[in-house]
Amino acid sequence: MLVLTRKSGESIRIGDDIIIRVVEIKGNQVRLGIEASKQLRIYREELYEKISKENRLSAMAGLDTFGRLKEVFRKP
């Protein structure tokens, strides 16, 4: 892991396309601004973990689950 020290207003660059800027430091919190392509998905770690878990659970769902969902969402 690379560990860097930055002050408020300073930034780091990842490759040619990503800039991470320290916007504000208040107490024990740091606000970061991220400039990156809109095609790049950026998540907080806890949200990424939740999405990954849900994706794994969905991949394990059986065909009967999809049949029940089809019935629930069937148009009248």
C-alpha distances in whole Angstrom, upper triangle without the diagonal:
4,6,10,13,16,19,22,23,20,17,15,15,14,16,20,20,18,18,16,18,19,22,23,22,24,24,21,21,19,20,18,20,19,21,21,24,26,25,21,21,19,19,18,16,19,21,19,20,23,24,22,25,28,27,27,30,32,31,33,36,39,42,44,42,42,46,46,44,46,49,47,47,50,52,55
4,7,10,13,16,19,20,17,14,12,13,12,14,18,18,16,16,14,16,16,20,21,20,23,23,20,20,18,19,17,19,18,19,20,23,25,25,21,21,19,20,19,17,21,23,21,22,25,26,25,27,30,30,30,33,34,34,36,39,42,45,47,44,44,48,48,46,48,51,49,48,52,53,57
4,7,10,13,16,17,15,13,11,13,13,16,19,20,17,16,14,15,14,18,18,17,20,20,17,17,15,17,15,18,17,20,21,24,26,26,23,23,20,20,18,18,21,23,22,23,26,27,26,28,31,31,31,34,36,36,38,40,44,46,48,46,46,50,49,47,49,52,50,49,53,54,58
4,6,10,13,14,11,10,9,12,13,16,18,19,16,14,12,12,12,15,16,15,18,19,17,16,14,15,14,16,16,18,20,23,25,26,23,23,20,21,19,19,22,24,23,25,28,29,28,30,33,33,34,37,38,38,40,43,46,49,51,48,48,51,51,49,51,54,52,51,54,55,59
4,7,10,12,9,10,10,13,15,18,20,21,18,15,12,12,10,14,14,12,16,16,15,15,12,14,13,16,17,19,21,25,27,28,25,25,22,22,21,21,24,26,25,27,29,30,30,33,35,35,36,39,40,41,43,45,49,51,53,50,50,53,53,50,53,55,53,52,56,57,60
4,7,8,6,7,8,12,15,18,19,19,16,13,10,9,7,10,11,10,14,15,15,14,11,12,11,13,14,17,19,23,25,27,24,24,21,22,20,21,24,25,25,27,30,30,31,33,35,35,37,39,40,41,43,45,49,51,53,50,50,53,53,50,52,55,53,51,55,56,59
4,6,5,8,11,15,17,21,21,21,18,15,12,9,7,9,9,8,12,14,14,13,10,11,11,13,15,17,21,24,26,28,26,26,22,23,21,23,25,27,27,29,31,32,33,35,37,37,39,41,42,43,45,47,51,53,55,51,51,55,54,51,54,56,54,52,56,57,60
4,6,8,12,15,18,21,22,21,18,14,11,8,5,6,5,6,10,13,13,12,9,9,9,11,14,16,19,23,24,27,25,25,21,22,20,22,25,26,26,28,30,31,32,35,36,37,39,41,41,43,45,47,50,52,54,50,50,54,53,50,52,54,52,50,54,55,58
4,7,10,13,17,19,19,18,16,12,10,6,5,6,7,10,13,16,17,15,11,10,10,10,12,14,17,21,22,25,23,23,21,22,21,23,26,26,27,29,31,31,33,35,37,37,39,41,42,43,45,47,50,52,54,51,50,54,53,50,52,54,52,50,53,54,57
4,7,10,14,17,17,17,14,10,9,6,6,8,10,11,15,18,18,16,12,12,10,11,12,13,16,20,22,25,22,23,20,22,21,23,26,26,26,29,31,31,32,35,36,36,38,41,41,42,44,46,50,52,54,50,50,53,53,50,52,55,52,51,54,55,58
4,7,10,13,13,13,10,7,5,4,6,9,12,13,17,19,19,16,13,12,9,9,9,10,13,17,19,21,19,20,17,19,19,20,23,24,24,26,29,28,29,32,33,33,35,38,38,39,41,43,47,49,51,48,47,51,50,47,49,52,50,48,51,52,55
4,7,10,11,11,8,6,5,6,9,12,15,16,19,21,20,18,14,14,11,11,10,11,12,16,19,20,17,18,16,18,18,19,23,23,22,25,28,27,27,30,32,32,33,36,37,37,40,42,45,47,49,46,46,49,49,46,48,51,49,47,51,52,55
4,6,7,8,6,4,6,9,12,15,18,19,23,25,23,21,17,16,13,12,10,9,10,13,16,18,15,17,15,18,19,20,23,24,22,25,27,27,27,30,32,31,32,35,36,36,38,41,44,45,48,45,44,48,48,45,47,50,48,46,49,50,54
4,6,7,5,6,8,11,14,17,20,21,25,26,25,22,19,18,14,13,11,10,10,12,15,16,13,15,14,16,17,18,22,22,20,23,25,24,24,27,29,28,29,33,33,32,35,38,41,42,45,42,41,45,46,43,44,47,46,44,47,48,52
4,6,6,9,11,14,18,20,23,25,28,30,28,26,22,21,18,16,13,12,10,12,16,15,13,16,16,19,20,21,25,24,22,25,28,26,26,29,31,29,30,34,34,33,36,38,41,43,46,43,42,46,46,43,45,48,47,45,48,49,52
4,6,8,12,15,18,20,24,26,29,31,30,27,24,22,18,16,13,11,10,11,14,15,13,16,17,20,22,23,27,26,24,27,29,28,28,31,32,31,32,36,35,35,38,40,43,44,47,44,43,47,47,44,45,49,47,45,48,49,52
4,7,10,13,17,18,22,24,27,30,28,25,22,20,16,14,10,8,6,7,11,11,10,13,13,17,19,21,24,23,21,25,27,25,25,29,30,28,30,33,33,33,36,38,41,42,44,42,40,44,44,41,42,46,44,42,44,45,49
4,7,10,13,15,19,21,24,26,25,22,18,16,13,10,7,6,5,8,11,12,10,12,11,14,16,18,21,20,19,22,24,23,23,27,28,27,29,32,32,32,35,37,40,41,43,41,39,43,43,40,42,45,43,41,44,45,48
4,6,10,12,15,17,21,23,22,19,16,14,10,8,6,5,7,10,13,15,13,14,13,15,16,18,22,21,20,23,26,25,25,29,30,29,31,34,34,34,37,39,42,44,46,43,42,46,46,42,44,47,45,43,46,47,50
4,7,9,12,14,17,20,18,16,12,10,7,6,5,6,9,12,15,16,14,14,12,14,14,16,19,19,19,21,24,23,24,27,28,28,30,33,33,34,36,38,42,43,45,42,42,45,45,42,44,47,44,43,46,47,50
4,6,9,11,15,18,17,14,10,9,6,5,6,8,11,15,17,19,17,17,15,16,16,18,21,21,21,24,26,26,27,30,31,31,33,35,36,37,39,41,45,46,48,45,44,48,47,44,46,49,47,45,48,49,52
4,6,8,11,14,13,11,7,6,5,6,9,12,15,18,20,22,20,19,16,17,16,18,20,21,22,24,26,26,28,30,31,32,34,36,37,38,40,42,46,47,49,46,45,49,48,45,47,50,47,46,49,50,53
4,7,10,13,14,11,8,5,5,6,10,12,16,19,20,23,21,20,17,18,17,19,21,22,23,25,27,27,29,31,32,33,35,37,37,39,41,43,46,48,49,46,45,49,48,45,47,49,47,45,49,49,52
4,6,10,11,8,6,5,7,9,13,16,19,22,23,26,23,23,19,19,18,20,21,22,24,26,27,28,30,32,33,34,36,38,39,40,42,44,47,49,51,47,47,50,49,46,48,51,48,46,50,51,53
4,7,8,6,5,6,9,12,15,18,21,25,26,28,26,24,21,20,18,20,21,23,24,26,27,29,30,32,33,35,36,38,39,41,43,44,48,50,51,48,48,51,50,47,50,52,49,48,51,52,55
4,6,5,6,8,12,15,18,21,24,28,28,30,28,26,23,22,19,21,21,23,25,26,28,29,31,32,34,35,37,38,40,41,43,44,48,50,51,48,48,51,50,47,50,52,49,48,51,52,55
4,6,8,11,14,18,21,24,27,30,31,33,30,28,25,23,20,21,22,24,26,26,28,30,31,32,34,36,37,38,40,42,43,45,48,51,52,48,49,52,50,48,51,52,49,49,53,54,56
4,7,10,13,17,19,23,26,29,29,31,28,26,22,21,17,18,18,21,23,23,25,27,28,29,31,33,34,35,37,39,40,42,45,48,49,45,46,49,48,45,48,50,47,47,51,52,55
4,7,10,13,16,20,22,25,26,28,25,23,19,18,14,16,16,18,20,21,23,24,26,27,29,30,32,33,35,36,38,39,43,46,47,43,43,47,46,43,46,48,45,44,48,49,52
4,6,10,13,16,19,22,23,25,22,21,17,16,14,15,17,18,20,21,23,24,26,27,29,30,32,33,35,36,38,40,43,46,47,43,43,47,46,43,46,48,45,44,48,49,52
4,7,10,13,16,20,20,22,20,18,15,14,12,15,17,17,19,21,22,23,25,27,28,29,31,33,33,35,37,39,42,44,46,42,42,45,44,41,44,46,43,42,45,46,49
4,6,10,13,16,17,19,17,16,12,13,12,14,16,17,17,20,22,22,23,26,27,28,30,32,32,34,36,38,41,43,45,41,41,44,44,41,43,45,43,41,45,45,49
4,7,10,13,14,17,14,14,11,13,13,16,18,18,18,21,23,22,24,27,27,28,30,32,32,34,36,38,41,43,44,41,40,44,43,40,42,45,42,40,44,44,47
4,6,10,11,13,11,11,9,11,12,15,17,17,17,20,21,21,22,25,26,26,28,30,30,31,34,36,39,41,42,39,38,42,42,38,40,43,41,39,42,43,46
4,7,9,12,10,11,10,13,15,18,21,19,19,22,24,23,24,27,28,27,30,32,32,32,36,37,40,41,43,40,39,43,43,39,41,44,41,39,42,43,46
4,6,8,7,9,9,12,15,17,20,19,18,21,23,21,22,25,26,25,27,30,29,30,33,34,38,39,41,38,37,40,40,37,38,41,40,37,40,41,44
4,5,5,9,10,14,17,19,22,20,18,22,23,21,22,26,26,24,27,29,28,29,32,33,36,37,39,37,35,38,39,35,36,40,38,36,38,39,42
4,5,7,9,13,16,18,21,18,17,21,22,19,21,24,24,22,25,28,26,27,30,31,34,35,37,34,32,36,36,32,33,36,35,32,35,35,39
4,6,9,13,16,18,21,18,16,20,21,18,19,22,22,20,23,25,24,24,28,29,32,32,35,32,30,33,34,31,31,35,33,31,33,34,38
4,6,10,13,15,18,16,14,17,18,16,17,20,20,19,21,24,23,23,27,28,31,32,35,32,30,34,34,31,32,36,34,32,35,36,39
4,7,10,12,14,12,10,14,15,12,14,17,17,16,19,21,20,21,24,26,29,30,32,29,28,31,32,28,30,33,31,29,32,34,37
4,7,9,12,10,9,12,14,12,14,17,17,17,19,22,22,23,25,27,30,32,34,31,30,33,33,30,32,35,33,31,35,36,39
4,6,8,6,6,9,11,10,11,14,15,15,17,19,20,21,24,25,29,30,32,29,28,32,32,29,31,33,31,30,33,35,38
4,6,5,6,9,10,11,12,14,16,17,18,20,21,23,25,26,30,32,33,30,30,34,33,30,33,35,33,32,35,37,40
4,5,5,6,9,10,11,12,14,15,17,19,20,21,23,25,29,31,32,29,30,33,33,30,33,35,33,32,36,38,41
4,5,5,6,9,10,11,13,14,16,17,19,20,22,23,27,30,31,27,28,31,30,28,31,33,31,31,34,36,39
4,5,5,6,9,10,11,12,14,15,16,18,20,21,25,27,28,25,25,29,28,25,28,30,28,27,31,33,36
4,5,5,6,9,10,11,12,14,15,16,19,20,24,26,28,25,25,28,28,25,28,30,28,28,31,33,36
4,6,5,6,9,10,11,12,14,15,17,19,23,25,27,23,24,28,27,25,28,30,28,28,32,34,37
4,5,5,6,9,10,11,12,14,16,17,21,23,24,21,22,25,24,22,25,27,25,25,29,31,34
4,5,5,6,9,10,10,12,14,16,19,21,23,19,20,23,23,20,23,25,24,23,26,29,32
4,5,5,6,9,10,11,13,15,18,21,22,20,20,24,23,21,24,27,25,25,28,31,34
4,5,5,6,9,10,11,13,17,19,21,18,19,22,22,20,23,25,24,24,27,30,33
4,5,5,6,9,10,11,15,17,18,15,16,19,18,16,19,22,20,20,24,26,29
4,5,5,6,9,10,14,16,18,15,15,19,19,17,19,22,21,21,24,26,30
4,5,5,7,9,12,15,17,15,15,19,19,18,21,23,22,23,26,29,32
4,5,5,7,10,13,14,12,13,17,16,15,18,21,20,20,23,26,29
4,5,5,9,11,13,10,10,14,14,13,15,18,17,17,20,23,26
4,6,8,11,13,11,11,15,16,15,17,20,20,20,22,25,28
4,6,10,12,10,11,14,15,15,17,20,20,21,23,26,29
4,7,8,6,8,11,11,11,14,16,16,17,19,23,26
4,5,5,7,9,10,11,13,15,16,17,19,23,25
4,5,5,6,9,10,11,13,14,16,16,20,23
4,5,5,6,9,10,11,13,14,15,19,21
4,5,5,6,9,10,11,12,14,18,20
4,5,5,6,9,10,10,12,16,18
4,5,5,6,9,10,10,14,16
4,5,5,6,9,10,14,15
4,5,5,6,8,12,14
4,6,5,6,10,12
4,6,5,9,10
4,6,9,10
4,6,9
4,6
4
